[in-house]
């Protein structure tokens, strides 16, 4: 798929963009807490790629030292989660899982299967938000608002197993496959941050 494909128009006070693009929110360089708008490809959760979205955005500088952007995504995209054979899903090094009064044992060879991928309350529709940045001599101030689908869905496993012990605690041997259900939900995000200018 194309990384970005859009038409951009520069007016007197703003730049308008319509098409298929990425929304970059200013923040810290290494770990940006404002990175909540773009859906992601979580093939490698430690190095995820951002997915482009269809929409419209306007960017400009309404006054000295202040830059602002507004964006609207009529139909956002789902983030792509790790595959059924991904090493990122819990396996022998993370289990057995123990809770108060119970223990879950994985099969010797764990099999995962993606089940339902449900969008709750039209979470992908009509996503919108904006950002504001004030640039100072020593530090920058960042503001963000976003109303739209969360970048990562809730993952709810469906488990089936066999009870192999009841005392002193319940011990359940899980059966294959472990079903992973994804629930994509809408979130409302407010952000406020600062970054220092070094050098």
N, C-alpha and C positions, 0 to 999 in steps of 0.2 A: 504494500500500500504506500501511497506518497506520504512523505513526512509532513509536508505542508503544501497546500494548493489554494491560493487566495488572490483576491484583488484588493489593492490598497490605494486609497485616494487621500492626498494631502490637501486639506483646506487651509484657510488662513490661520485658524487657531487649534486645529486638531488633525489627527490622522485616523481615517476610517478604514477598517479592514473587514471584508466579508469573504467567507469561504471556509476552508479546512485548515486549521492552524493550531499552534500551541499557545497557551496563555502563561506567560512568564511573570510571576509576581516577585518583585524585589524583596530580598531578605539577606540573611547571612549566606556566605559562599559555600561553606562545607555542609551544614545541615540546616536547611531552610524550613522553619516551622510554618511558613505560609504556603508551603507546597501542598495544598489541599484541594486544588481545583482540577488538575489534570488527572484523568484516569491513567493507570499504569499497567505495564506488562510485567507481572511478578514472576517471570521465569527464574530469575535470580533475585530473591528479595533484598539482598544486600547491594544490588546494582540494577535497580529496576529502570526500564525505559518508559518515557512518557508517551502517551498516545495523543494524537491530534484530535481535535473536536470540530464539528461544524458550528458556525455561529457568526456573530458580528461583535466587533469591539471598537471602541474609540479611545484614543490616547492623546493627551495634550498637556500643556503647562498653563494652567489658569492664572498663575501669578509667579513672580520671581521666586526661585528656589523650591517651587512646588510642582510636582508632576502627578497626574491623575489618570486613571483608566476605568472604563466601564465595559462590561461584557455581558452578552446574552447567548445562551446555548439552548436552542429550542429542543434538541433531543441529544442528550449526552450519551456517552458510551460506557459500557461496563469495563471495569478493570479485568485484565486477563490473569487468572490465578495459576499457580504451579500445576503441572499436569499430574495425572494419576500415579505416575511412576517417579515423581520428583522426590529427591532425597530430603527436601525441606519438610515433608510431612513426618510426624512423630513415628519413630521406629524403635529398635531395641535399646538405643542409648537413652531414650527418654521414658521408657516404661519398664516395669509395671507402674500404673497410675494408682496412687493410694489416696484415699479420702478417709474421713472418720468412719470407721466401721466397715469399710469395703476396699477391695483391691481389684483392678482390672488387668488382666494378662493379655498381651498381644499374641496372635498366632506366630509360629516360627517364621513364616514368610508372610509379611503383611501385604494385603491387597487393598488398594483404595479405589473407589469409584465415585465419580461426580454424579450427584443426584439432581435435585431441583435447583434451578437458578431463578429465584423469584425476585421481581422488582416490586417493592412495597410502596403503595400509595403514589404510584406514578413518579417515582424518585428521579427518573431519567429526564422527565419532561420539564421544560421551562426553568432551567438552571440559570442563575444570574448572580452578579456581584460586582465589586469594584475595589480599587486600591488607591491609596494616597501616599505620596512620599514627600517629606520636607527635607531638603538638603541643607545642613548647617556647616559651619566651618570646622567643627570638631566631631559632630555626630549627626546621623540621619535618623529621622523618625518615620516609621512605617505603620500604616493602617490598612486593614483588610476586612471586607465583608463578603461572605459567600453563602448562597442558599442553593443547595443542590446535592446530588448523590455523593455519598462518602467514597473516597478513593479505594477503600478496601471494604468488601462486604463482610457481614457477620457469617462466620463459618460454623454451622451446627452439624455435628456428626450424628448419624443414625447408627446405633450399635445393637447388635444381636449377639447373644452369647449363652454359655451353659454354666449354671451354678455348680461349682465343684467343691465348695466348702461353705459352711454356714457359721462355724465357730472356730476361733474366737471372733472372727470377722467374716463377712461375705467375700468370697473369692470367685470371680467370674472370668471364665476363659472366653475371650471374644472370638467370634467367627468372622471369616472372610465372606464378602468384602465389607470394609467399613465405608459407609455411604457419607459423602460430604455434601451437605446442602448449603447453598449460598443465598444470602438474603441481602439484596441491595437496598439500602435505606437512605432517605434524605436527611441531611444534617445542615444546621445553621451555624456558621462559624464567624466569630468576631476575633480579630487579631490586632495586637498592638505591640510594637517592638522597636528597638533602637539598635543601631550599629555604629561603632566607632571608626573613624577614618584614621588609618595608621600611615605614618610616613609623611 
